Amino acid sequence: MNNATGLPSIEAIVIGASAGGVEALMNLLGPLREGFVLPIIVVLHLPDERRSQLAEVFARRVALPVLEALDKTPVEPGTLYFASPGYHLSVEHDRSFSLSLEDRVHHSRPAIDYLFESAADAYGPTLAAVLLTGANQDGAQGLSQVKQRGGLTIVQDPDDAQVATMPQAALDIVQPDHILTLRGIGRLLVELERIAC
């Protein structure tokens, strides 16, 4: 917390979303400027049959390079990563990705909890975790891990979410640092990146 805004210095952003998430992410990530320096790692639940055109869809709408997170690849700054459908995604201590086929969590693979908990271990207080709209409890546990490790926790205001279940589940167990509308979260990400520069 060594700056005027009182915001921490962040090295990576993780985002979890489920029902309503594609639209929410477009609104959140679309305005980010070219050259945004922080890596953003996303787990978005999609029905299995809608396999991953995600990266292509977002690549057309977002200024950052967009990739599917692959096993053993390092997390690069200024890149937007999506978890591959069908695999849990975690971040290792050496800041590289790891994919696994362990059992589903909250009926989901990839699970938001998986990403959030591993990233909390890898980044500690330099992680920002954002939980958006969704229809299940995934991410609540992971968010509380991030908080325990000193990371910055951000939850979409349930009133602003297309589906309030997921953000509400998190609020039931975590007092996050910020409860914001999508627009507010977007502004916060820009602010965090400015500090990181």
KOLNUPA-468081 format. One record per residue (C-alpha): residue in one letter; x, y, z. Coordinates in steps of 0.02 Angstrom, whole numbers, plus 50000, padded with zeros to 5 digits. Each point is the difference from the previous one (the first is absolute). Layout:
BEGIN
aXYZ/...
This chain:
BEGIN
m500005000050000/n501375012149953/n499025012349895/a498785014150020/t498484989949947/g500244987550140/l499904985949872/p501244985650007/s501284996349866/i499284985649897/e500914987749887/a498544990049931/i498115000449988/v498894984550006/i498175000749952/g498624987250024/a498305000649915/s498594988349957/a498235003549936/g499975017349920/g501905000049998/v500365002349815/e499075016449995/a500715005750167/l501784996249943/m499755009149835/n499425015450096/l501444998650122/l501444995949883/g499445008949842/p500525017450061/l501744994950059/r501325009249901/e501314992349889/g501594997150100/f499104995950163/v501444992350098/l499204987550119/p499574982149955/i498154996050017/i499524981750024/v498184995249978/v498964984850044/l498315001249917/h498764985650018/l499234995649834/p498924985249953/d501194986349940/e499304999949824/r500455018449978/r501854995549994/s501275013449993/q499735013149869/l500205011550148/a501765005549961/e499555003949819/v498425009350048/f500915010750129/a501545002749891/r498905009849880/r499315011250137/v501445002650121/a501625009849975/l501064987350096/p500714984249921/v498794985950043/l500564982050025/e499344983750066/a501054995550153/l501074984949957/d500874987950115/k501755005350055/t499955016849911/p500585015050102/v498785013750048/e500525014849892/p499635018250044/g498675009349902/t499144984249938/l498204994250022/y499894981250032/f498474988949997/a499944983150086/s499814985649875/p498304991650006/g500034983550091/y501575003150102/h500325007750169/l501235014249984/s501245004350135/v501515011450017/e501584992050067/h501265008550115/d501145003449852/r498555009949922/s499644987349865/f498344991749960/s499534982450042/l498494990749931/s499194985350087/l498564987949978/e499604998150184/d498174998450048/r498795013949966/v499755012950138/h498235007050013/h499624989749843/s501305010449909/r501654996649917/p500845012449985/a499495005850174/i500275017850058/d500514993850174/y501434990349922/l500725015149912/f499725012050144/e500764988750133/s501554995749897/a500265018149946/a499825005550183/d501434988150042/a501065005749853/y499735018850015/g499475003050181/p499685018450033/t500405005149820/l498444991449932/a498335008349961/a498524988149986/v498355005049921/l498394990050014/l498605004249879/t498244994449956/g499594981450011/a498744986950051/n500974989250124/q501135001050153/d501664998049908/g501305013250043/a499415004150176/q501254988250082/g501385005549882/l499675018250037/s500144996950186/q501714991849967/v500575015449905/k499455010850146/q500924989050126/r501595001649895/g499845018950002/g499415002149820/l498745012949941/t498224993349989/i498675007549888/v498214994049981/q498725006249874/d498545007950090/p498634986649995/d498745013549949/d501095003849848/a500294981749954/q498964991449867/v499904985050118/a500305004450183/t500284982550072/m501894999349981/p500465017350066/q498754997750141/a500754983150049/a501695008650016/l499285014350103/d499244987250118/i501744994150052/v501215014149954/q500025018650036/p500875005349839/d501055015749981/h498815006549867/i498194996849950/l499775009049835/t498985001149841/l500854993949841/r500415017949956/g500785002650171/i501024984149983/g500615005749829/r500595016550074/l500864990950142/l500964988649880/v500625015349905/e500545007850164/l500914984150057/e500904999149834/r500535018250009/i500824996650169/a500854984349934/c500805009549854/
